[in-house]
Amino acid sequence: MTEETAGAQPSLRPALKVVDATLRDGGLVNDFRFSDDFVRALYAADLAAGVDYMEVGYKADRDIFDETKFGKWKFCRDEDVAAVLDGRTSRMKLACMADVGRCNFRRDICAKGNSPIDMYRIATYADTIPEAIGMLEYCDRLGYETTVNIMAISRESGETVKRTLDMLGGSPAKAIYLVDSYGALYPDGVRALAETYLAAGQKYKKEIGIHAHNNQNLAFANTLTCYAAGVNYLDATVSGMGRGAGNCALELLLGYLKGRFDLAPVLAFLEAGHMQRLKEAGAMWGYDLAYLVTGLYNRHPSAAIGYYKNARTDISAFLQEVSSS
């Protein structure tokens, strides 16, 4: 391979959308306690870099989650978002995630004309698709763009995947996301899944997205594999910040997609020490052995999170526990 080939510019499709999910997936690491200055600096970096959507957190139900135990980005009140990002340009849009069963959407999501949020991303499991469709339809009627994330898809059968995609085909979602929640997929497997999603996308006129986790250090590779297959909505986070092993790193993705995006503003954000200060304050994320184990065995990362919270170092015993469970 020549040096020129190794650095060759990928073909950037006009439909390509990059979504920065740092405040949402990363918020799972530090209980959404991001300072206003952090959020403004991240917004400025994303905007200058050419990112299409910045996800600002969750619209979580205040009756389920104690507001005193989380930062405001767990709840994304419209007035809080507007207060921090007042005067923003409309070129880069703001997204917010709402989980099925964890969002009082009829109470807490108002008409688009009264909100700084542009898009709601509905998170669901395969067995709660009817509820997800209800949320999608509600947000669509209020004037929002919508997408849907089918979580933990690596645990579902091919028949379930196809049935789920068919159910979502009639929904107003503009994009359906393939979500490797457990970081269990390899590039060949994620490509096969992506092709199934893309076939449904073509049938129902939907875009397809990828949200990858990094348990096996494959989040970036899996994201590129999906893009090469035709997936257009790509999630990433700065420094890969996200639950457990984290996600595809935004700086890696923008470096690859260098035709339309500018990596320099994100590097400047990192150079300013924003992410380092989060780590110094105790936020922990990224590839490590316990996350590798849960990824290998297609398990929820909660066991690995508990492993580190308990300051365990007996990784061989942990491997035996996970492999036999």
Residue, then its C-alpha position, 0 to 999 in steps of 0.5 A: m500500500t502506498e502512502e498516497t493510498a493509505g491517506a486516500q480521501p473517502s467518498l463523502r456522500p451528501a447524506l452523511k450526518v455526524v452526531d456528537a453524543t458526548l453530552r448524552d453517552g458521556g453523561l452516563v459516566n459523570d452523572f451529566r455534571f458538565s459545566d456550562d463552560f464545557v458545553r459552550a466550548l464543545y458546541a463551539a468546537d463541534l460547530a467549527a468542525g462541521v458536525d451536523y448534530m450535537e446531542v445535549g443529553y436525555k429528556a428523563d422523567r423527573d418522577i423516576f430520576d432524582e434531580t439532585k443526583f444528576g446534572k441538568w443534562k440528564f433532563c434537558r429542560d428547554e429553558d436550561v438548554a436555551a440559557v446555555l446555548d442562547g444565540r446559537t446558529s441554526r446550522m448545527k442542530l441540537a438533538c436529545m434522547a428519550d428512552v421508552g419508559r423513562c420519559n414523560f414525553r407528553r408532559d415534558i416535550c413541548a411544541k418545536g416552536n417553543s424549544p431549542i431542540d431540533m431532533y428527538r432520538i428515541a431509544t428502545y429495545a426490540d420488545t418495546i417497539p410499539e411504545a417507541i412508535g408512539m413516542l416517534e409519532y408524538c414528537d413528529r406531530l410537535g414538529y421535531e425530526t426523529t430517529v430511533n435507536i434499537m439497543a442491544i441488537s447483538r442479542e436479537s435473532g435475525e428474524t427479530v431484527k427484520r420484524t422490528l425494522d418492518m414495524l419501524g418502517g411505517s413510523p415517522a423516524k427519518a433514521i433507524y440506528l443499529v446500536d452495538s450496546y455491548g460492543a460485541l460485534y466485529p466488522d463482518g457481523v456489523r456489516a451483515l447487520a448493516e446490510t439488513y438495515l439498509a435493505a429496510g431503509q431502502k424499502y421504507k425510505k429511511e436513513i440508517g445510523i450506527h452507534a458503536h461501543n468500544n469494548q473490543n477496541l472496534a467502535f471506530a472500525n465498525t463505524l467505518t465499516c457501516y459507512a462503507a456499506g452505505v450507513n449515513y448517520l454516524d455517532a461519535t463522542v470526544s475522546g470516545m467518552g461514553r458508558g463503560a468502554g465508551n464509543c467511537a472517538l469523534e476525533l478519529l472519525l473527523g480525521y477520516l472524513k476530512g473532506r467536509f469536516d475540520l479536525a482542528p477545532v476538536l483538537a483545540f478543545l482537547e488541547a484546552g484540557h476539557m476532557q482531561r479535567l473530567k478524568e481528573a475529577g474522577a470520570m472513567w471510561g475507555y477500553d479495559l480488560a473487564y469491558l473486553v470480557t463483557g464484549l466478548y461474551n455479548r453481556h451488558p457492561s454493568a458487570a464490568i462497571g461493577y468490577y471497577k467500582n469494587a477495585r477488583t484486579d482478579i480479571s481471570a476470575f471475572l472472565q470465569e464469572v462472565s463466561s459461565s453466566 
